[in-house]
Amino acid sequence: MGLDLETLVFRVSAESYYEPLFRAAFGDANVNTERISNSLAQFVRSLVRFESKYDGGRAEVNNQDDDFPNFSASENLGKRIFLTGRGGCDRGHGTKSFISDRGATNNG
């Protein structure tokens, strides 16, 4: 995060392991913002949540702000940073399901 698109294309192009992946997905190894966008969109569509560790933790406590007994101390710290706004994550993920309730937001 925090990259402009030109830097993103440069960094992805510089990683040798992306060449065969782009070739397989798009027919050649050309990296551009549209292809990165399409790749990310396809990846996000493939994510399916089912009985995640977070779901298990929420089921075990009355208040999602409490530490989850199935989380490590580090995971609980990350959860607090995410949920309290300290990390700025609440600007784009303001609901319990982490879906924005305010439409599109700028995370940069």
N, C-alpha and C positions, 0 to 999 in steps of 0.2 A: 504494500500500500504506500501511498505517498509518491508514486512515480508519475511522471508525465508519460503520454503514450509513446513518444519517441524513445525515451529511455527504456520503457517496457519492451518495445520491439527489439531494441539493441540487445538487451539482456537475454531475452528468449533466443534470439538468433545466435548469440554467443555460446549457448549451451549445446554441445554436440549431440546429446541424447534426444533433442527435439527434432533434429533433421529427419530421421526415419519415421517419427510419429507424424510430422506434418506431411511427409511424402505419402504415408499410408492413408491419412485422412483426406488430403486435398489433391493428391496426384503429383505434387512437387513440394520442394522444401521451402518455398517462399513464405516468410513470416511477415504478417502485416496485422494491423489492428482489427480488421474484420475477421480474420481467421482466429486470432486470439479470442475475440469476443464470442465467436461461434463455438470455439472449444470450451470456453468457460461456461457458456449457456448450456451446452450439452452435458457437461460434468454436473452442474447444479441440478439439472433435470433428472440425473441418475441417482441423486441422493434420496434415499428413502429412510425415514426415521421409524424405528420400531423397537420399543423396549430399550431405549438408550440408557446409559449409566445415569444421565441427568433425570430421565423419567423415573428411574428407580429411586433416586434421591428425593425427588419431589413427593413421591408416594409415601416416603418414610417420615416426613416432617409436616407439621401443620402450616409452617410459614416458609416460603421459598428463600427468605432471607437468612434462615437458620443454616448452620453448617449441615451438610448432608453426611450421614454416617458412612456411606459407601464411597465418599470422596477422600482423597488424601488431603493433607493440610495445604499443599500447593494448589490442588484443584479447587478447594474451598476458597482460597485466597483469590484465584482467578475468577471464580464465580462472583465473589463480592465486588471485585474491580469491575467486572462486566455489568452487574446489576445495579450498582450504586451510582453509576455515572462517572466514576473516577477515570475509567478508561475511555469515556466518550461513546461507548458502544450503545448506550440507550438512545442516542440520536437517531439511529437507524433500526434499532431492534427494541422498541419500547413496550412490547406486550409480553405476556408470559410465554407465548409461543415464539418469541423473538422476531415476529413479523412486524414491520413498521406499521404504525397506525396513522402516520402522517404523510403517506405518499413517498415520493422519491426524495432522498436526502443526499447531500454531498458528504462523502466520508474523507475527503482530502483536505 
